[in-house]
Structures are given as C-alpha cells and as structure tokens.
Amino acid sequence: MDTHSLLTPTAPRRRLRAGLPLLAVLCALAGTGAAQAQAPAAAPPAASKDDSAIVLVGKDGWLFPAWGSLSEVDMQAVDASTRLIAETKARLAARGVRLELLLLPDKVLFYEDRLPAGKVVSASVEKRYDTILGSLQKAGVDALDARKVLAGVRAGGTDVFYRSDQHWTQAAADATADALAARIKQTVPNLAGEPGTGTPLGKETRERRYGDLAELFLPPEQRAAVGRETFTVRRAAESQGLLDSGKAPVHVTGHSMVQAYFGFPQKLSNALDRPVTVNWKAGNVGPWIMLLEYLESDDFRANPPQVLVWQMFEPVYGFGPQAQGQWDNASIMTPAQFTARVNKALGQ
C-alpha cells in the first residue's frame, strides 16, 4: 500500500529511535532544508472496475485512495497471504521472535458517508477487515483488532484519518499504539531492557498544509477547492535522535503509516517504557520486501528483537509478494522465493 515512488522522494531507510518527526529525519538524512512532511503510504494498482481514478473526490473535500476495491474481496488471495504470514510467524518463533501482525483498516470504512455520489461499499468489503482477521485466526495468527480501536476513537468524536490525506491521525495512531502495547505486555511480560528507557513524548504542534492525496494527485484548481487542513505533530523531545543500530526489544516494519511523523512508534515506545526501532519505506514496495529488508539487515542479525510488529494494510492485504503491477519490479518475487529468503535470513 504505497504510492508510486516516482511521485515523492523516498527517505533513506534507516532504523530510527521512535519519536523523531519525519521532517527532521529527511533533513538529517538527505541534507535538505525543506522536505515534504510525509510520504505517501500506498501504491495505486490498476484501477478496478468500480474505481476509475487514483483519488476519489468525495463530499465536503474528503479524498479517498482509489486503489482498493469497494465491491469485491478475493478470498483466495487473502488466504494465500495468510498462509505466508503464518509460516513466517512460525519461523520467527523458532528464533525466539514473536510476530505481531498489525493490520490497519481502510479509510472508507469510517467515512463511507463522505464518498462521492454513487460510490458505495459492498457488504463483502464492509466485512473485509473481519474476514481477514478470521483468516488469520484460523491459521493460528492472532492479531490486534485495530478497526475496533479506531472505531472507538471515531465514536468519541475524533477523526481517525485526515480529510485530504490517506494517513491516520495522531489520535488514531496513539490509540492503536496503546492497545498494541497492552497486548505485547500481556504476551511478553518480560521485555528486555530497563524501565525508563521508553521514548519521552514531545510537545504537540499544528501544521497547516495540503494532505498527500490533494498535493500529489489533484490539479491546482481542484486542490485549492479541497483546501489545506491541520495536522497534529508531536515534536521530538531533546533526548531523541537517530539510531542506526542498537538493542530494542520491539521493532516495527511497515510503510509510511508507522513513520514517526504520525506518532505511532514513539507512542508505542512510551507505552512500553522500552526502546522501539522502526524501518519503513515510501514507494510501491509492499510489506513483503520491507520485512525481508529488515530480516536480512545487519541490525537484525546483531540485535534481534523479542517482538516484531509487521504492519499491513487491509485494502491490499491480498496482494502477495508476486503481485505484478502492484509493487515495483525489485519487490516482486514468488511466494517460494519469499519463504526461501525468510528461511535464509533466519538461518533455517
């Protein structure tokens, strides 16, 4: 789920101590003085029969990525992805690493009433998140119900996605991090490290700008009509900085939803009271190669975590590692090749 890498610069992918805002990361790593505050999360595949554009322009300036089907769920593809995840979980467990799959729900499930006229979510897509969780549970992979967490935030009157952006709000990221931290504490009660080593939370600030869907995909006139919106950003505390390597009991791998700009990794670290490292990448690379890049890294070999959080995205969950036309060519591999690389990285 990552927009085309050609559409936005990709930050160098390094391990970060949770908490550094992405703008600071880009400036520190790329040496630029002014960088986009965030990178897109998802790669638009070929349009499905019910989606004819990259962006759906809905009511009241609400924008939606158009690369997830609103009508169909491919259960064979869902189950194929689940099998690979279950196999990976077992292999990680053999190395003493617990896998926590973090499946983030689709924006349209929370704002269906803001879709363009004539666009509706089918009953099967409405149930898709629960369907995927059921597939995972059947395969022995328990996962946090992030949709339920976000639904609670939304019920309290707080938005969980930005209006003109594909990413979640800090409130949604914080609530999910708290729920995942509670789950990790229950399943791994003896996390390595010392109390007091979690990320201190910095002050919140507000940034007024265009969301990525407006900035990247709308013509100037339409972008102006949609308008800017306010993003809540938690700045880094003075003690926070880049971490190229080092021990952390929890590592997060995924796309730009889990970058520090949106607050998830630093909130997770704070709630766990332990360091959390993260690797993420913009561009249409997909979750499969991101996991492999971490497992094949020197950092993993030197400092394997106790818990590995693997973040995926509901609309493209069924896009396996072989999904031609969805991921960039360098990310494409057969399921057998993916499994072989996992086994090699884990010494199996």
VOBA-1610 file (N, C-alpha, C; in pm, whole numbers, padded with zeros to 5 digits, always signed):
BEGIN
Met+00083-00119+00000Met+00000+00000+00000Met+00086+00123+00000Asp+00155+00156-00103Asp+00242+00273-00104Asp+00236+00343-00239Thr+00210+00473-00242Thr+00200+00543-00369Thr+00332+00540-00443His+00325+00559-00574His+00442+00542-00660His+00562+00619-00608Ser+00676+00552-00600Ser+00797+00616-00551Ser+00840+00730-00642Leu+00798+00729-00766Leu+00834+00838-00857Leu+00759+00966-00822Leu+00653+00956-00746Leu+00572+01073-00717Leu+00621+01150-00597Thr+00703+01091-00516Thr+00751+01159-00396Thr+00887+01105-00359Pro+00976+01189-00305Pro+01108+01138-00267Pro+01095+01033-00159Thr+01180+00931-00166Thr+01184+00828-00064Thr+01298+00858+00031Ala+01267+00872+00158Ala+01372+00897+00256Ala+01463+00776+00267Pro+01593+00797+00289Pro+01680+00682+00313Pro+01623+00600+00427Arg+01623+00471+00411Arg+01557+00384+00506Arg+01659+00338+00609Arg+01650+00399+00729Arg+01740+00362+00836Arg+01658+00338+00961Arg+01719+00272+01057Arg+01649+00246+01180Arg+01648+00373+01263Leu+01535+00406+01318Leu+01520+00529+01394Leu+01476+00497+01535Arg+01526+00574+01631Arg+01465+00566+01763Arg+01332+00637+01752Ala+01228+00571+01797Ala+01094+00624+01780Ala+01084+00763+01839Gly+01026+00854+01763Gly+00999+00985+01817Gly+01044+01099+01729Leu+01139+01080+01640Leu+01188+01189+01559Leu+01091+01217+01446Pro+01037+01341+01434Pro+00945+01372+01326Pro+01012+01350+01190Leu+00933+01310+01093Leu+00987+01276+00962Leu+01059+01394+00899Leu+01008+01517+00919Leu+01073+01632+00860Leu+01218+01640+00906Ala+01241+01616+01036Ala+01377+01618+01088Ala+01458+01503+01032Val+01394+01388+01015Val+01464+01272+00958Val+01511+01303+00817Leu+01422+01358+00736Leu+01458+01389+00598Leu+01570+01491+00592Cys+01561+01592+00677Cys+01665+01694+00678Cys+01798+01635+00722Ala+01794+01548+00823Ala+01917+01490+00876Ala+01980+01393+00778Leu+01896+01312+00713Leu+01949+01207+00627Leu+01978+01256+00486Ala+01891+01340+00434Ala+01906+01383+00295Ala+01978+01516+00283Gly+01995+01586+00396Gly+02064+01713+00393Gly+01982+01823+00332Thr+01851+01810+00331Thr+01765+01912+00273Thr+01714+02003+00381Gly+01684+02126+00343Gly+01632+02221+00440Gly+01483+02226+00443Ala+01417+02177+00339Ala+01271+02179+00334Ala+01224+02057+00261Ala+01164+01965+00333Ala+01116+01840+00274Ala+00968+01826+00302Gln+00900+01748+00221Gln+00760+01719+00249Gln+00748+01656+00386Ala+00644+01689+00458Ala+00628+01640+00595Ala+00599+01492+00601Gln+00545+01436+00497Gln+00521+01292+00500Gln+00519+01238+00359Ala+00541+01107+00349Ala+00542+01041+00219Ala+00420+00953+00208Pro+00371+00931+00087Pro+00252+00850+00073Pro+00272+00707+00116Ala+00164+00645+00151Ala+00172+00512+00207Ala+00148+00402+00107Ala+00080+00427-00004Ala+00035+00313-00082Ala+00053+00330-00230Ala+00070+00222-00299Ala+00088+00224-00442Ala-00042+00196-00513Pro-00089+00288-00598Pro-00214+00263-00666Pro-00200+00156-00772Pro-00270+00045-00761Pro-00267-00055-00866Pro-00354-00013-00982Ala-00362-00099-01080Ala-00452-00073-01191Ala-00593-00055-01138Ala-00666+00040-01195Ala-00800+00070-01145Ala-00891-00050-01156Ser-00966-00075-01050Ser-01064-00183-01056Ser-01186-00132-01129Lys-01279-00222-01155Lys-01393-00184-01237Lys-01481-00078-01171Asp-01472-00066-01035Asp-01556+00033-00970Asp-01477+00158-00931Asp-01348+00166-00964Asp-01266+00281-00932Asp-01190+00324-01057Ser-01219+00443-01107Ser-01162+00484-01234Ser-01053+00589-01218Ala-01021+00630-01097Ala-00923+00734-01076Ala-00833+00697-00959Ile-00720+00765-00948Ile-00629+00741-00838Ile-00690+00791-00708Val-00763+00900-00716Val-00825+00959-00598Val-00974+00974-00621Leu-01053+00934-00522Leu-01197+00960-00523Leu-01221+01090-00448Val-01281+01186-00516Val-01311+01315-00454Val-01453+01309-00400Gly-01463+01303-00269Gly-01592+01285-00205Gly-01656+01414-00161Lys-01748+01403-00070Lys-01824+01517-00020Lys-01740+01598+00079Asp-01764+01729+00079Asp-01701+01821+00175Asp-01548+01815+00169Gly-01494+01788+00052Gly-01350+01787+00035Gly-01280+01662+00087Trp-01355+01557+00114Trp-01293+01433+00160Trp-01238+01356+00041Leu-01114+01309+00054Leu-01047+01237-00053Leu-01016+01095-00007Phe-01025+01001-00103Phe-01001+00860-00073Phe-00910+00800-00178Pro-00812+00718-00136Pro-00734+00643-00235Pro-00829+00550-00312Ala-00808+00539-00441Ala-00899+00460-00524Ala-00840+00327-00565Trp-00733+00282-00496Trp-00671+00157-00538Trp-00716+00036-00458Gly-00814+00051-00373Gly-00875-00064-00309Gly-01017-00081-00359Ser-01057-00201-00393Ser-01190-00224-00446Ser-01296-00193-00342Leu-01404-00132-00387Leu-01518-00107-00299Leu-01622-00217-00309Ser-01600-00313-00396Ser-01706-00411-00422Ser-01666-00556-00402Glu-01538-00591-00420Glu-01500-00732-00424Glu-01391-00765-00324Val-01395-00889-00274Val-01291-00942-00186Val-01245-01075-00245Asp-01118-01085-00277Asp-01061-01207-00334Asp-01016-01296-00219Met-01099-01391-00181Met-01067-01475-00066Met-00950-01568-00091Gln-00931-01613-00215Gln-00814-01697-00243Gln-00686-01618-00218Ala-00685-01492-00259Ala-00567-01408-00238Ala-00548-01379-00089Val-00657-01354-00018Val-00648-01331+00127Val-00587-01451+00196Asp-00638-01570+00166Asp-00588-01691+00232Asp-00444-01721+00193Ala-00405-01687+00071Ala-00267-01709+00028Ala-00171-01621+00109Ser-00210-01495+00130Ser-00127-01406+00212Ser-00121-01457+00355Thr-00235-01503+00406Thr-00239-01555+00542Thr-00145-01673+00561Arg-00140-01762+00463Arg-00051-01879+00475Arg+00095-01835+00486Leu+00134-01738+00405Leu+00272-01689+00412Leu+00301-01625+00547Ile+00205-01551+00599Ile+00224-01485+00728Ile+00236-01590+00839Ala+00150-01691+00835Ala+00154-01796+00937Ala+00287-01871+00933Glu+00336-01900+00813Glu+00465-01967+00800Glu+00578-01880+00856Thr+00571-01751+00827Thr+00673-01658+00876Thr+00669-01648+01027Lys+00549-01645+01082Lys+00535-01640+01228Lys+00602-01760+01293Ala+00579-01878+01236Ala+00637-01999+01293Ala+00790-01996+01285Arg+00843-01948+01175Arg+00988-01944+01160Arg+01051-01841+01254Leu+00985-01728+01272Leu+01034-01629+01368Leu+01029-01685+01510Ala+00922-01754+01542Ala+00909-01812+01676Ala+01023-01908+01705Ala+01065-01981+01602Ala+01176-02074+01621Ala+01306-02002+01653Arg+01313-01873+01618Arg+01429-01791+01651Arg+01406-01709+01778Gly+01293-01731+01844Gly+01265-01659+01967Gly+01207-01521+01948Val+01152-01495+01828Val+01094-01364+01799Val+00943-01381+01782Arg+00866-01305+01857Arg+00721-01310+01845Arg+00675-01213+01737Leu+00593-01261+01646Leu+00538-01176+01540Leu+00404-01119+01585Glu+00391-00987+01575Glu+00264-00920+01595Glu+00223-00857+01462Leu+00121-00911+01401Leu+00073-00853+01277Leu-00019-00736+01309Leu+00010-00622+01251Leu-00072-00503+01271Leu-00142-00471+01139Leu-00269-00507+01132Leu-00350-00485+01012Leu-00429-00356+01029Leu-00397-00255+00949Leu-00466-00127+00961Leu-00584-00122+00864Pro-00698-00072+00911Pro-00820-00075+00831Pro-00825+00035+00726Asp-00916+00017+00631Asp-00935+00109+00519Asp-01008+00235+00566Lys-00968+00348+00512Lys-01030+00477+00544Lys-01178+00478+00512Val-01219+00412+00403Val-01359+00420+00361Val-01454+00357+00462Leu-01404+00266+00545Leu-01491+00201+00642Leu-01541+00298+00748Phe-01467+00406+00768Phe-01505+00504+00870Phe-01576+00626+00812Tyr-01563+00646+00683Tyr-01619+00767+00621Tyr-01693+00734+00492Glu-01766+00626+00494Glu-01842+00588+00375Glu-01940+00697+00335Asp-01992+00769+00433Asp-02090+00874+00405Asp-02028+00993+00333Arg-01893+00998+00325Arg-01825+01107+00254Arg-01781+01067+00115Leu-01808+00944+00074Leu-01773+00901-00061Leu-01850+00980-00165Pro-01799+00985-00289Pro-01873+01055-00395Pro-02010+00991-00417Ala-02100+01067-00469Ala-02233+01016-00502Ala-02220+00896-00595Gly-02293+00790-00564Gly-02290+00670-00646Gly-02185+00569-00604Lys-02095+00606-00515Lys-01994+00514-00465Lys-02040+00457-00331Val-02046+00326-00323Val-02088+00260-00200Val-01993+00144-00170Val-01987+00108-00045Val-01907-00005-00002Val-01995-00128+00003Ser-01955-00233-00068Ser-02036-00354-00071Ser-02035-00423+00065Ala-02129-00515+00082Ala-02136-00589+00209Ala-02009-00670+00234Ser-01952-00729+00129Ser-01831-00810+00146Ser-01711-00724+00184Val-01700-00604+00125Val-01591-00515+00160Val-01612-00457+00299Glu-01736-00431+00335Glu-01767-00383+00470Glu-01718-00484+00574Lys-01723-00611+00539Lys-01681-00717+00631Lys-01537-00763+00607Arg-01469-00699+00513Arg-01337-00749+00472Arg-01236-00753+00587Tyr-01234-00651+00669Tyr-01139-00649+00779Tyr-01162-00769+00872Asp-01287-00790+00909Asp-01319-00905+00995Asp-01289-01037+00924Thr-01311-01039+00793Thr-01281-01159+00715Thr-01133-01192+00720Ile-01049-01091+00707Ile-00904-01112+00713Ile-00863-01159+00853Leu-00917-01094+00956Leu-00887-01138+01092Leu-00927-01284+01112Gly-01042-01322+01057Gly-01086-01461+01068Gly-00992-01556+00998Ser-00943-01517+00881Ser-00847-01599+00808Ser-00719-01616+00889Leu-00673-01508+00952Leu-00552-01514+01034Leu-00573-01603+01156Gln-00683-01585+01223Gln-00710-01664+01344Gln-00720-01813+01311Lys-00782-01844+01199Lys-00793-01984+01157Lys-00656-02045+01134Ala-00561-01962+01092Ala-00424-02010+01066Ala-00335-02001+01190Gly-00394-01963+01301Gly-00316-01956+01425Gly-00241-01826+01444Val-00285-01720+01374Val-00220-01589+01387Val-00320-01492+01451Asp-00304-01467+01578Asp-00389-01370+01646Asp-00336-01230+01618Ala-00427-01136+01596Ala-00385-01000+01565Ala-00476-00901+01637Leu-00420-00787+01668Leu-00498-00679+01728Leu-00609-00637+01635Asp-00728-00615+01688Asp-00840-00564+01608Asp-00830-00412+01605Ala-00747-00361+01513Ala-00725-00217+01505Ala-00849-00143+01458Arg-00934-00209+01380Arg-01057-00143+01337Arg-01145-00112+01459Lys-01152-00203+01553Lys-01230-00179+01674Lys-01171-00064+01754Val-01039-00058+01762Val-00973+00051+01833Val-01006+00185+01769Leu-00993+00192+01636Leu-01020+00317+01567Leu-01168+00354+01572Ala-01254+00252+01570Ala-01398+00280+01580Ala-01429+00346+01714Gly-01360+00306+01820Gly-01380+00369+01949Gly-01337+00514+01950Val-01225+00543+01884Val-01180+00682+01873Val-01280+00765+01795Arg-01327+00709+01685Arg-01425+00780+01600Arg-01556+00803+01675Ala-01598+00705+01752Ala-01722+00718+01829Ala-01711+00830+01932Gly-01589+00857+01975Gly-01568+00966+02071Gly-01563+01103+02006Gly-01584+01109+01875Gly-01590+01238+01806Gly-01459+01286+01748Thr-01358+01199+01744Thr-01228+01237+01691Thr-01202+01166+01559Asp-01157+01238+01458Asp-01129+01177+01329Asp-01012+01080+01340Val-01018+00973+01263Val-00911+00873+01264Val-00829+00876+01136Phe-00875+00944+01034Phe-00798+00969+00913Phe-00810+01118+00879Tyr-00708+01170+00814Tyr-00716+01309+00768Tyr-00807+01318+00646Arg-00869+01432+00632Arg-00969+01452+00527Arg-00911+01438+00387Ser-00796+01500+00362Ser-00739+01501+00226Ser-00611+01420+00216Asp-00593+01328+00308Asp-00470+01251+00317Asp-00508+01105+00339Gln-00421+01014+00297Gln-00452+00873+00315Gln-00409+00820+00451His-00341+00901+00531His-00284+00856+00656His-00377+00878+00775Trp-00346+00804+00883Trp-00425+00818+01004Trp-00380+00939+01084Thr-00468+00982+01175Thr-00438+01095+01262Thr-00354+01047+01380Gln-00297+01144+01450Gln-00218+01107+01568Gln-00305+01040+01673Ala-00430+01084+01686Ala-00520+01021+01784Ala-00540+00874+01753Ala-00556+00841+01625Ala-00573+00701+01585Ala-00445+00622+01608Ala-00331+00681+01572Ala-00203+00614+01592Ala-00176+00592+01741Asp-00206+00692+01823Asp-00184+00680+01967Asp-00269+00568+02027Ala-00396+00566+01991Ala-00486+00465+02047Ala-00442+00325+02006Thr-00398+00310+01882Thr-00352+00180+01835Thr-00223+00140+01906Ala-00134+00235+01924Ala-00009+00206+01994Ala-00035+00163+02138Asp-00127+00230+02205Asp-00160+00193+02342Asp-00218+00052+02348Ala-00308+00021+02254Ala-00370-00111+02253Ala-00267-00219+02221Leu-00178-00192+02129Leu-00075-00290+02094Leu+00024-00308+02209Ala+00058-00198+02276Ala+00149-00208+02390Ala+00089-00296+02499Ala-00040-00278+02525Ala-00106-00361+02626Ala-00103-00508+02586Arg-00120-00534+02459Arg-00117-00671+02409Arg+00023-00731+02423Ile+00125-00653+02389Ile+00263-00701+02399Ile+00301-00728+02544Lys+00260-00639+02634Lys+00289-00659+02777Lys+00227-00788+02829Gln+00111-00821+02775Gln+00042-00942+02821Gln+00109-01067+02766Thr+00148-01063+02640Thr+00204-01183+02576Thr+00353-01199+02601Val+00423-01087+02623Val+00568-01091+02652Val+00591-01008+02778Pro+00559-01062+02894Pro+00565-00982+03017Pro+00706-00942+03058Asn+00808-01011+03010Asn+00945-00981+03048Asn+01023-00922+02931Leu+00987-00801+02894Leu+01059-00734+02787Leu+01200-00700+02833Ala+01294-00717+02743Ala+01433-00684+02774Ala+01449-00534+02793Gly+01559-00497+02851Gly+01586-00355+02872Gly+01544-00309+03010Glu+01571-00181+03035Glu+01546-00123+03165Glu+01426-00030+03163Pro+01346-00030+03270Pro+01239+00070+03281Pro+01297+00211+03272Gly+01220+00299+03213Gly+01266+00436+03198Gly+01339+00463+03069Thr+01346+00361+02981Thr+01417+00379+02854Thr+01323+00401+02736Gly+01193+00414+02766Gly+01099+00443+02660Gly+01113+00586+02610Thr+01051+00614+02497Thr+01060+00746+02436Thr+00975+00848+02512Pro+01034+00957+02559Pro+00953+01064+02618Pro+00876+01135+02507Leu+00752+01169+02534Leu+00669+01232+02431Leu+00692+01383+02429Gly+00720+01433+02310Gly+00742+01576+02295Gly+00611+01654+02287Lys+00623+01783+02274Lys+00507+01871+02267Lys+00437+01856+02132Glu+00308+01875+02134Glu+00229+01871+02010Glu+00228+02009+01945Thr+00240+02009+01814Thr+00228+02132+01737Thr+00127+02109+01625Arg+00088+02214+01556Arg-00008+02206+01446Arg+00058+02256+01319Glu+00034+02185+01209Glu+00085+02225+01078Glu-00032+02234+00981Arg-00038+02345+00911Arg-00146+02368+00815Arg-00091+02345+00675Arg-00143+02245+00605Arg-00093+02214+00472Arg-00193+02126+00398Tyr-00160+02097+00272Tyr-00241+02004+00194Tyr-00210+01861+00235Gly-00311+01775+00234Gly-00288+01633+00253Gly-00223+01574+00129Asp-00166+01455+00143Asp-00090+01398+00032Asp-00176+01366-00089Leu-00300+01324-00069Leu-00386+01293-00182Leu-00416+01418-00264Ala-00431+01530-00196Ala-00453+01656-00266Ala-00325+01706-00330Glu-00217+01700-00255Glu-00090+01755-00302Glu-00036+01680-00423Leu-00048+01548-00420Leu+00016+01467-00523Leu-00070+01440-00645Phe-00201+01435-00627Phe-00284+01381-00733Phe-00390+01475-00790Leu-00413+01589-00728Leu-00516+01679-00779Leu-00455+01794-00857Pro-00521+01840-00963Pro-00474+01959-01033Pro-00490+02081-00941Pro-00416+02188-00969Pro-00414+02304-00878Pro-00552+02358-00841Glu-00642+02369-00940Glu-00774+02425-00910Glu-00852+02337-00814Gln-00848+02208-00838Gln-00920+02115-00752Gln-00855+02107-00614Arg-00723+02114-00611Arg-00652+02112-00484Arg-00691+02233-00399Ala-00697+02348-00464Ala-00735+02470-00391Ala-00877+02461-00338Ala-00965+02398-00416Ala-01104+02383-00371Ala-01114+02291-00250Val-01031+02187-00247Val-01029+02096-00132Val-00971+02166-00010Gly-00865+02242-00032Gly-00807+02322+00075Gly-00710+02247+00164Arg-00639+02326+00242Arg-00545+02270+00339Arg-00620+02222+00463Glu-00549+02143+00543Glu-00605+02103+00672Glu-00495+02102+00776Thr-00535+02090+00901Thr-00440+02098+01012Thr-00396+01959+01055Phe-00265+01939+01059Phe-00206+01813+01104Phe-00146+01832+01243Thr-00175+01739+01330Thr-00117+01739+01464Thr+00013+01660+01462Val+00119+01722+01509Val+00252+01661+01504Val+00313+01667+01643Arg+00366+01556+01688Arg+00435+01553+01817Arg+00584+01567+01792Arg+00639+01677+01834Arg+00781+01703+01812Arg+00867+01614+01902Ala+00989+01595+01860Ala+01080+01510+01936Ala+01124+01580+02063Ala+01138+01503+02170Ala+01199+01555+02291Ala+01348+01573+02266Glu+01412+01655+02347Glu+01552+01688+02324Glu+01642+01565+02326Ser+01602+01464+02402Ser+01687+01346+02416Ser+01676+01249+02300Gln+01586+01276+02207Gln+01563+01183+02097Gln+01657+01211+01981Gly+01690+01106+01908Gly+01776+01122+01791Gly+01776+00999+01705Leu+01852+01004+01598Leu+01861+00891+01507Leu+01933+00774+01573Leu+01888+00654+01541Leu+01952+00533+01592Leu+01973+00440+01474Asp+02099+00427+01431Asp+02130+00339+01318Asp+02125+00193+01359Ser+02161+00165+01482Ser+02160+00028+01531Ser+02153+00033+01682Gly+02133-00080+01740Gly+02125-00086+01885Gly+02015-00178+01930Lys+02016-00212+02058Lys+01920-00307+02109Lys+01787-00240+02139Ala+01682-00304+02095Ala+01545-00265+02128Ala+01462-00391+02130Pro+01381-00412+02231Pro+01305-00537+02237Pro+01191-00545+02137Val+01154-00431+02078Val+01043-00426+01983Val+01087-00351+01858His+01056-00409+01744His+01085-00343+01616His+00957-00340+01533Val+00937-00229+01461Val+00821-00211+01375Val+00869-00201+01231Thr+00808-00279+01141Thr+00839-00268+00999Thr+00710-00246+00923Gly+00714-00155+00825Gly+00592-00126+00751Gly+00610-00013+00652His+00499+00052+00619His+00502+00164+00526His+00485+00295+00603Ser+00446+00402+00535Ser+00456+00533+00597Ser+00351+00561+00705Met+00255+00472+00726Met+00164+00490+00838Met+00240+00480+00971Val+00349+00403+00974Val+00421+00382+01100Val+00546+00469+01111Gln+00561+00566+01023Gln+00672+00658+01037Gln+00648+00748+01159Ala+00756+00807+01207Ala+00747+00886+01330Ala+00658+01009+01315Tyr+00643+01061+01195Tyr+00563+01182+01176Tyr+00421+01167+01230Phe+00363+01051+01217Phe+00226+01029+01263Phe+00218+00978+01407Gly+00332+00961+01470Gly+00335+00941+01614Gly+00329+00799+01666Phe+00312+00699+01577Phe+00291+00563+01626Phe+00412+00503+01699Pro+00532+00501+01640Pro+00641+00430+01707Pro+00683+00493+01838Gln+00683+00627+01846Gln+00723+00688+01973Gln+00617+00667+02081Lys+00489+00664+02043Lys+00385+00636+02141Lys+00394+00491+02188Leu+00425+00399+02098Leu+00441+00259+02135Leu+00558+00245+02233Ser+00669+00311+02205Ser+00784+00307+02292Ser+00750+00364+02429Asn+00679+00475+02431Asn+00641+00538+02557Asn+00552+00447+02639Ala+00455+00382+02573Ala+00361+00296+02644Ala+00428+00169+02695Leu+00528+00120+02621Leu+00601+00001+02663Leu+00711+00033+02764Asp+00752+00160+02767Asp+00864+00204+02850Asp+00992+00131+02812Arg+01007+00110+02684Arg+01126+00046+02628Arg+01155+00109+02491Pro+01278+00101+02444Pro+01308+00150+02309Pro+01232+00070+02202Val+01195+00138+02097Val+01131+00075+01980Val+01203+00128+01857Thr+01244+00038+01769Thr+01303+00080+01642Thr+01204+00054+01529Val+01226+00120+01416Val+01131+00111+01306Val+01204+00124+01173Asn+01163+00045+01076Asn+01205+00069+00938Asn+01080+00075+00851Trp+01075+00175+00766Trp+00961+00193+00678Trp+01013+00249+00546Lys+00927+00247+00448Lys+00968+00294+00317Lys+00848+00342+00239Ala+00861+00457+00177Ala+00759+00502+00083Ala+00784+00436-00052Gly+00687+00443-00139Gly+00701+00381-00270Gly+00618+00255-00277Asn+00597+00207-00397Asn+00510+00090-00416Asn+00590-00038-00397Val+00637-00056-00273Val+00724-00170-00245Val+00649-00285-00178Gly+00547-00256-00102Gly+00470-00361-00038Gly+00532-00410+00092Pro+00454-00481+00173Pro+00501-00525+00305Pro+00599-00640+00302Trp+00599-00718+00196Trp+00682-00839+00191Trp+00829-00804+00184Ile+00865-00714+00094Ile+01005-00676+00081Ile+01052-00598+00202Met+00960-00521+00266Met+01001-00445+00384Met+01039-00538+00499Leu+00964-00645+00516Leu+01001-00742+00619Leu+01136-00805+00587Leu+01155-00844+00461Leu+01281-00907+00422Leu+01399-00812+00440Glu+01381-00686+00406Glu+01492-00592+00420Glu+01536-00582+00566Tyr+01441-00593+00657Tyr+01479-00590+00798Tyr+01544-00722+00840Leu+01482-00834+00805Leu+01536-00964+00846Leu+01674-00989+00786Glu+01700-00932+00669Glu+01830-00952+00604Glu+01934-00846+00644Ser+01897-00758+00735Ser+01985-00648+00774Ser+02086-00689+00881Asp+02195-00616+00889Asp+02292-00637+00995Asp+02231-00610+01132Asp+02140-00514+01138Asp+02075-00480+01265Asp+02000-00599+01322Phe+01925-00669+01237Phe+01851-00784+01287Phe+01947-00894+01331Arg+02050-00918+01252Arg+02145-01024+01288Arg+02214-00994+01420Ala+02246-00866+01443Ala+02318-00830+01565Ala+02226-00815+01685Asn+02105-00766+01662Asn+02015-00733+01772Asn+01872-00776+01740Pro+01844-00905+01730Pro+01706-00946+01702Pro+01613-00904+01814Pro+01494-00855+01782Pro+01401-00811+01886Pro+01327-00929+01947Gln+01263-00904+02059Gln+01173-01005+02114Gln+01040-01005+02040Val+00998-00886+01995Val+00871-00871+01926Val+00893-00795+01797Leu+00842-00850+01687Leu+00849-00785+01557Leu+00708-00750+01513Val+00679-00622+01501Val+00549-00575+01457Val+00554-00556+01306Trp+00473-00633+01234Trp+00470-00628+01088Trp+00338-00562+01047Gln+00349-00442+00996Gln+00229-00363+00964Gln+00184-00386+00821Met+00058-00416+00804Met-00004-00434+00673Met-00127-00345+00663Phe-00185-00341+00542Phe-00298-00253+00517Phe-00411-00332+00453Glu-00527-00321+00509Glu-00641-00403+00469Glu-00671-00406+00319Pro-00681-00291+00249Pro-00723-00297+00108Pro-00631-00377+00017Val-00502-00385+00053Val-00407-00455-00033Val-00350-00580+00034Tyr-00417-00628+00135Tyr-00371-00747+00208Tyr-00354-00866+00114Gly-00441-00880+00017Gly-00435-00993-00075Gly-00331-00980-00184Phe-00261-00867-00190Phe-00155-00852-00288Phe-00030-00921-00234Gly-00006-01040-00279Gly+00109-01117-00230Gly+00240-01065-00286Pro+00351-01128-00252Pro+00482-01081-00299Pro+00498-01088-00450Gln+00414-01168-00515Gln+00422-01186-00660Gln+00332-01091-00737Ala+00270-00993-00671Ala+00166-00910-00732Ala+00222-00815-00838Gln+00231-00865-00959Gln+00277-00784-01073Gln+00183-00666-01093Gly+00241-00549-01118Gly+00161-00430-01141Gly+00123-00358-01013Gln+00148-00420-00898Gln+00117-00354-00771Gln+00246-00303-00704Trp+00348-00389-00697Trp+00475-00349-00637Trp+00577-00320-00748Asp+00681-00247-00713Asp+00784-00220-00813Asp+00858-00349-00847Asn+00926-00348-00960Asn+00987-00471-01011Asn+01085-00533-00913Ala+01159-00449-00841Ala+01259-00501-00748Ala+01195-00572-00628Ser+01067-00545-00604Ser+00998-00606-00489Ser+00925-00734-00526Ile+00913-00763-00654Ile+00836-00878-00698Ile+00915-01007-00678Met+00849-01106-00621Met+00908-01239-00605Met+00795-01340-00590Thr+00824-01464-00614Thr+00722-01567-00593Thr+00709-01594-00443Pro+00598-01653-00401Pro+00586-01693-00260Pro+00700-01785-00216Ala+00741-01875-00305Ala+00851-01966-00271Ala+00981-01889-00249Gln+01005-01788-00331Gln+01125-01707-00314Gln+01119-01628-00183Phe+01002-01576-00150Phe+00986-01505-00023Phe+01019-01597+00094Thr+00961-01716+00093Thr+00985-01812+00200Thr+01132-01851+00210Ala+01195-01869+00095Ala+01336-01907+00095Ala+01422-01796+00156Arg+01389-01672+00125Arg+01467-01560+00180Arg+01444-01546+00331Val+01320-01569+00375Val+01293-01567+00519Val+01376-01675+00589Asn+01373-01796+00534Asn+01447-01907+00594Asn+01597-01878+00600Lys+01650-01823+00494Lys+01793-01792+00491Lys+01828-01685+00593Ala+01744-01582+00600Ala+01770-01472+00695Ala+01765-01520+00839Leu+01680-01622+00864Leu+01665-01673+00999Leu+01753-01794+01026Gly+01838-01827+00929Gly+01929-01938+00947Gly+01864-02073+00952Gln+01758-02089+00873Gln+01682-02214+00875Gln+01687-02282+00738
//
